[in-house]
Amino acid sequence: MYIPPHFMMQDEAEMRSLMRSYDFALVLVPGAPDLAATHIPLKLSDERHVLIGHVARNNPIAEQIQAGVEAMAVFTGPHAYVSPSWYSDPAREVPTWNYVAVHAFGRFIPLEGEEAERSLSSQIADFEAEWRITDIPERKRAGLEAGLQAFELEIHRLQGKAKLSQDKSVSERLKLAEALNERGEHAIAYHMVEDRE
């Protein structure tokens, strides 16, 4: 990812927070047969420095997971169009797009059996308080789980970009954030104000 120095995210805790908040990621895998991609929810396990997920066993990426290949997960945070008309001097500006994104690089660790069931249960528990995978009868559950490839993506490196008009004055950034709020783009406006120092 191209990251000019003033847009580079330095704080790993901030990157992890974005990964937790925007956990529906694009996973890119080389060699399946060329570059394969899939959109899936990923759970960040901070204490173990891994992302937890699963795909259908029929997904070509499942073979790459079983082979333990390197992959990248792309987490896209809030983003929005920025109009030149929102600046103090619109004639000096151009349209742009502000956004926050994190790329997580790592290696797949395939999970099977009880490990796979624990990881699926862990993912479900993040979204569901009433239902558990163990609510499915064991025989049916075994058949469903056979159709999935659970995995962990062991994170080796994080790269983050927060393009939030940091190359503009604080007063201009606040003006842009106000215009974004008026359009209902509250999340990106919040990041622009929060990150104004």
Summary of the structure (lengths in Angstrom):
residues: 197
radius of gyration: 20.1
end to end distance: 23.4
largest distance: 67.3
contacts: 571
relative contact order: 0.19
helix: 39%
strand: 36%
